[in-house]
Amino acid sequence: MANSAAYVGAVPCSSLQQAVSRLGLQMITEIAMAVSVRGRMFGNPRCAELLAALWKHSVLTAWFTKEIARAHGHNVEVAFLCGLLHDVGKAVDHEVEGSHASIGARICKKFGENETVINAVGG
């Protein structure tokens, strides 16, 4: 990512230290959070195509949510996580009774998310 068009400098990054320095701690935290969430909540191989599309939507929502939070002086990390997880219930709503929002809130609760995230996902 540090060598992508959005972040590339005059010289490409060739080490992890250079990449962390270029991206910054905030971006590294968001990447780590996204990778963790994807593996835990979007990793069901039975519906990989659906989950891939849902993941793309969730990542875009997370980025927009973070920027809206930043503009209004709110916690950007929590906003990013809320955006990332906002539709997590869609991954299983065909297998479990309830709306995708209520299912997502139960999933977040099971994984120990805080009340802010649970309430945002539960809508």
URJOLIN-V700582 format. One record per pair of residues at least 24 apart in sequence whose C-alpha atoms are under 8 Angstrom apart, sorted by the first residue. I is the first residue (numbers start at 1). J is the second residue. D is the distance in Angstrom with one decimal. If there is no record, write none. Layout:
# URJOLIN-V700582
i = (I	I)
j = (J	J)
d = (D	D)
This chain:
# URJOLIN-V700582
i = (30	30	33	34	34	41	42	42	50	51	54	54	58	58	58	58	58	59	59	78	78	81	82	82	82	85	86	86	86	87	88)
j = (77	80	81	59	84	88	88	91	91	91	87	91	83	84	85	86	87	83	84	116	117	117	117	120	121	121	120	121	122	121	121)
d = (7.5	7.6	7.7	7.8	7.4	7.1	7.8	7.1	7.7	6.5	7.7	7.8	6.3	4.7	6.8	7.2	7.1	7.3	5.6	7.9	7.2	7.3	5.4	6.2	6.5	6.5	6.9	4.5	7.8	7.0	8.0)
